[in-house]
């Protein structure tokens, strides 16, 4: 994901209590776990039990943990409190380092290749889970191991989540335990839209027009940082496509149960997209150094340097909530540019935590995961910060961010790997949250046989690596509109040819051969 994540996505866990859980969010085998309110009283007891089952915790352990994103100002203060509780409960502390969004795609695989010293790491379908599992980068987790060291997690996790996490029959991730969307939207400066008498943003063309006007009229702003994560807003979502592996240009249509996989670069839709990106960039919607730009786009938007930001609803809602406190005059507006298009909810393995294959502290790492997910104090600290300083609880399932939350953004420090049904809903944007999710629930959410499919690239590792290199070298300039698609040397046809030479057809065929049995079972 070029400049982001996943990715904090909108957790729907807190919506269970409001009766707005998506009935189509999970595969049929999954059943909803207990509500946040019913789980909380048991969590502390479970955590205590985990530390008193004959497990030797006499030696203090420092768990080196790798998360994604930027380290916020108050991180050390908050995690100082987390570690006090961790030490008290399991005699361990978390030593956390971050891979910034501008660098994680390069550094995440490299830290495994170099066999760096760490214990816990965020993992996800979109963050190299299958790739690293097949390369033996993660420790396989047996049922007995999880039951012993993370008993609450084993008890609460839906069975289908464990099935989704299996690669060649083995579990390499503790998946999240909630339902969510990572569907991408846009946030804009409503004050600027109104200043130039522009209409509300209903289509991507409306958005492009907004970017062009800002480029012409507001010289102190960059309208946008470039295309959205994996071209979701501009290409994937409008066509009702879905990735199997986001880093590869292979998709299926979510409304067609056949599960036919195809290389989207060969489609007329991609040709149209590439031309549109070239025209949009040429109009000044983003700079020509967009690929090299390592800026955190959400932070740049909050700092008043960007006039728009593209991300998932959860991240945009948190940003809007913060801006309502710090810059209410900006009138931040959120738009779904493909509101009528069918979509999937996320699989459980969209976020999770894995243990490095080289970890010497895997038992304590599993115990820590149990606490991060189900100990109320630790969970709320890692998600919302210090009570009374960064947030105030609102009942059992909501919270109100306080001004100091700017130094520790709610759910903004990659606690997604331990998402559970204890998530709280931001009370300041609850109405807007429900507006979007209720529409998605009622009108556009679908299921598909491949939504839980995980690709094993063992037989085509070389081709996958070669295709990935072509995507970086020849694809990105087209995605960012830096190259005219008709250019003979670097344009669309060259991109297609290079993908063929790299073995894209072989990768599609191998992926289809693995997908077909999954489709046949449904």
N, C-alpha and C positions, 0 to 999 in steps of 0.2 A: 504494500500500500504506500503509494508514493510519498505522501506527506502526513500521514495520519495513523490513527487507528479508528480500529474496530471496534474503531473501534471500540471507546466505550459506547455501548449501544443502550437503547432504552430498555431497561429491565421492566418486565410486566409483573414481577412478583408481587409488588405492593398492590396491584390492581385486583388480585384475588379477593381481597377484603371488600372491594367495591363492586364485585359482581361483573367485572369487565374482562375476565380472562378469555383469551381466544380459544374457542372450542376446536379450532382447526390448527392450533399452533404446534401440536405435537403429534407424532405418529400414533396410530390407534392403540398400540401396545402400552403407551405411557399413560399413567394415571396421575392426577395432580397430587403433589405432596401436601402435607398439612400446611395450614396458613401460617403466616409469620407470627401471629399472636399465639397460636397454639404451640409453636415450636420453641418459643423463647424460654418459657420456664424450664423446659427439659435440657436446654443447651448447656447451662452451667453444670448441672448434675452430670451430664454426659462427659463434659470436659474433665471434671474432677475424677470421674470413673476411669477415664482414659489414662490418667496419671497414677492410678492406683490399681493396676491390673498385673502387678508383678514386673512391670517394665522398669529397668534400671535407668533412672535419670539423675544419678548422683554426680555425673560429670557434666559440667556446664558446656553447652554446645553453641557455637555461633553459626547460624545457617546463612550461607551466602546465597542471596536471592537476586534474580535478574528480572526486572519489570520493564515495560515499554512506556515511553513518553518522557516528559520533562519533570525534573524534580522541583516541586513548588517551595516557596519561601519557608513555610512553616512545617515542612516535612519532618525535619529532625526533632522538632518539638513534639509533634504528634506521635511519631514512632518511638520517641523516648518513653511515652506513656504506654504504648503498645508493648514495648520490650519489658517494662516493669511487670506487666501482667503475664507475658510469656515466660519470663524467668520464674515467677512465682508458681505458675501452673505446670510447666514442663522443663524448667531449668534450661531454657534456650532463649536466644535472642535472634532477631532478624538483622542481617547486614545487607542492606539493599542498594543495588546500583541500577541505573536506568540506561536504556538504549533509546536515544532521542528518535523522534519520528523521521527526522531527516537522514538517519544513519542505520536504522535497525535492519533494513533489508540487506545491507551489506554485512553488518557486524553480527547479526544473529547466527547465520550459518557458520561464520568464521570462528566464533567462540567454541563451537562444537568441533570444528576441524582442528583447532589448536588445542583441544582438550583442556580448556581453561578450568580453573578450580572454582566450582560453584555447586550448590546443592539443589535449589529450587529455581524454576524458570516458568514464566508465563508461556502458555502454548495455546494454539488455536488452529482451526482449519485454515484460516487466512495467514497464519504465522508459522508455516513450515512444520506443522505437526506430523503429517504423514511422511514428509521427506526425512525429518530427523529420526522418526521412529524406525524407518526402514534402514537407516544408516547406523542403528544402534546407539544413537545419541541419548536416548532416554532409557531409564531403568524400567523393565517390565514389572508391573504391579499385579501380584496374585490376589485372589479373593481372600486367602488367609491373611496375607500381609495387611490388606486394607481393613479387614475386620478387626485385627488386633490393634493396629496403631491409629486407625481413623474410624472407629465403630459407628459414630453418629453419621458420618458421611456415607458409609456403606448402607446403613439403615434407611437414610432419607433419599438417596439417589434413585431416580426411576430406573427400572431395569433396562429400558431402551437406551439410556445414556451410556451405560457400560457397553452395550452392544455397539453403539456408534463409535466408542473410543477404541475398539479392537482393530488392530492392524495385524494381519496374519494370525488371528486368534488370540492375540495378547493385548492387554491394556497398558497403555503408556501415559495416560492422562487421568487426572481426577477432573471430570467435566463439571461445568457449572450446573447448578440445580435451580433453574428458573426458565421462563419463556421470554423471548425478546425478539425484537426486530433490529436489523442493522441497515434497513432501507434508507437510502440517502436522500437528503433534502437540501434546501438552501436557506440561509439566513441572510438578510440584507439590512441596511440602514434605512429604516422607514422614513426618517427625517429627510434623507437625500432624495428618496423617491418622490416624496411630497413636494420638496423644494423645486423640482423640475417638472412637476405635474405629470408624472408618469403613472400609468395604470398599475393596479395590483398585478403581481406576477402570476400568470396562469399557465404559461407555456415556456419551453426553453427559449423560444424566440423572444418572448417578453424579457427574459433574464438577460439575454445577449444585448438587447436594446438598452437595458439598464446599465450594463457594463460599459457599453459604448458611450453613453451620455456621461457617465462618471469620468471616463477616460478623457473626454473632451472638456468637461466643465470643472473638474476638481483635480487640479494638478498635484495637490498634496497627497492624494490617495492612489493606491494601487487598487483598481476595481476588484481584481481577483488574483489568486495565486496560481491559477491554471486549472486544468481539468480535475474532476473529482477522482476520488480513490477508485482505481481500476475503471475509470470512465463510467461509473455507475449511473450518474444523473443524465449524462449526455447520450449514452449508447446502450448500456445493458438493461436498465430498468424500462425505458420507453418501448423496447422490443420484447419485453417479458421473457428475457433470457436469464439464465442462472449459471454461475461457474461451478465446476467441480473443484478445480484448483485455480484460485484467482490470478496467480502469476502466469497462467497459460491461457492462450486465446481460444479455449475450447468451452463451449456452452451447450445447453439444451433449452428448449422452450418449456416454461413451467406449465403451460396450458395443454401440452401434448404428452399424453401418457406413454407414448412409444419410447421416450428416452433417447431419441436419436441425437448423438453428439456431433458437433461440427465445428470447424475452424471459422470463427466469425470474421476473420480478416478477408475471407473469400466472398463475403456477402455484399450485395448492393448497399445494405444499410451501413456497412463500415465505410464504403467509398463515399457515401453522403456525409457521414460523420467526419471523415478526414478533411473533406472540403470545407465543411462548416467550421472546424477547428482552425483551419488555416485562415479563413476569412475573419474569424473572431479575434484571433491573436493579432492579425494584421491591423485591425481597428484599434488596438491598444488595450484590449481587455486584460492582458497579463504581459509581463515582460519577457524578453527573449532569453533571459537567464533562468527561466522557470524550472528547468530540469535540475540545474545546479543549486537552486535556492533551497536552503536547509531550514528556512524559517518555520516555526510552529504557527500554522495558519490561524488556529483558534486564538492563540495569544495575540497575534498580529491584529486580528479583528477586534479583540477586546482593548488593544492599545490604540485603536483608532487609525491604524495604518492600512487596513483593508476595508473595502465597502461591501464585501460579501464573503461568505464562507459556506462551503459545502461539506456536510457530514451527516451522520445519522441523527435521528430525532432526539435520542437521549443527550448527546453532546450539545446539540443546538438548544435544547430546553435548558440545560444547565447554564449555557452561555447567556441566554436571554434572561434567565433569573438573576444572574450576576449583574448584567447590564441594567436591569430595572432598578438596581440599588445604586450602582456607580455612575451610570449615564442614562437616566430615564428619558432624557431629551433625544436620544438616538432612536427611540421607538422601534426597536428591533422587531422584524417581522419574519415569520417562518412560512415556507411554501413547499408543498409537495408537487413537483412538476409533472408527475405521472400518476395523479390521484386515481385515475380510473383503470390503471394497469394492474393485472394480477401479480401477486407476489407470494413468497414463502416466508414463514417465520424461521428463526434460526434453529439449527440443530444444537443439542446440548454442548457439543464439542466446539461450538463457536468461540468459547472461552474456557480456559481451564488452567491447571497447574501440573507440571511434570517434574520429575526428579531426574537430575543429570545421572547418566549411567556411571559416572565416576564418583558419585557422592559416597562419602563414608558415614553420612549422618541421615540415611534415608528413613530410619525409624522415627527420629525426632522431626524430620521434615513432614512426614505424614501426620504426626500429632499436631504440628503447627497448622497444617491445612484444616484439620478438624476444628481447631480453635478459631481460625480466621473465618470460617463459614458459620459456626454455630455458637460461639461464645458471644453473647449480646454486647458486652463492653468492647471487646476486641473488634468485633465486626463493625460496630458503629464508629469506633475510632478510625479505622482504616478507610471507611467510606465517607465519613462526614466531618471528621476532626474532633476537637475537644468540645464537649457539651457545655453550652453557656458562653463559649468564645467563638467557635466557628459555626455552630448551629444550635437550634433548640428543637427537641422532639415535639411533634404535634400528634398527640394520641400515640397509638402503637404502630402506625404504619405510614406516617408522614413526618416531614421535618421542615423547618424554616431556616434557610441559610441566613447567617448574620454577616454584617459588613466584613468581618475578618476572614470570611470564607474565601475571599479573593486570594488569600495566602495558602489556602488548602481547599481547592475546588471540590465540591461534593462528587464523589466517585470519579475524580479526575486524576488519581494517581495509580491507575491500573489495579484496582481491587477486583477487576472483572473475573480474574482467574478463580476467585472464591465467591462468585455470585451465588446467592441462595434465596430462599423465600423470605429472608429477613430484610430484604431491601425496602427502603422507605421511599415514598413518593414526595417530590418537592411540592410543598403546599402552595407555593407562589405561582406555579404553572400547572397545577393539577387540572384545571378546566381545559387548557389547551392540549395537555397530554391526552385526556379522555376524548377530546374532539377528534384528534387524528386517529387514535387507536381504535375507537369505536367504529369509525368509517372503514378502516382497514379490516376490522373483524367482520363487519356485516356484509361488505361488498366485494373485497378484492383478495382476501387471503385464501390460498388454495394449498392442497397437499400434492406432493409428487413422489413417485417411487424412489427417485434419486436424491431426495433431500437429505437422507442419512447416509448416502454412499461416500465411502472414503477410497481414494485411488492409491493403489500400491505401485509405485513407479520402478520397482526393482528391475524389471526386464528392459526398461527403456531409460535408465538413468542417464546415459550419455546423450541420448536424444533430448531428454528434458533439459539437461544443462545447456545444450546447444541452442534449443528453442528459447530458453530464458535469456541467453546472451543476445540473440537476435532481437528479442523484445526490447531489451535495453538499448541496443545500438541503433536499430532501424525503426523500431516501433515507437519509442518515446518521442522522438522528434515529430512524428506524425500526430501522436496523441495530443501533443502540446501545440500543434499548429505551427511549428517552426520550419516545416518543409512543405513546399507545394506538392500535393499528391501526384501531380502530373510530371514532376521532375524526373528526368530519365535516369539519373544516377542514384538518387536517394528517395524517390517517391514511393507510391503505393505498390507498383509492380515489382520494384526491387525488394521491397519488404516481403511480398508474397514469395518471390523466388528464393530469398534467403531462408524463409521458414521451411520451404520445401526441401532445400538442401540440408537443413538442420535435422530433418526427420519428423516434421509435424504430422504427416500422414500416419507414420508408424505409431506415434504417441496416441493419436485419435483412435486408431484401430485397437491398440492395447487397452485403452480406457473403455472403449465400447465393449470389448470382450469381457471385461470385469463387470460392467454395468448391466449387461444383458441378463445374467442370472438374478440380479437384484430385481430387475423389472419383472422377470418371469414369476417371482415369488409373490408379487403384490396382487 
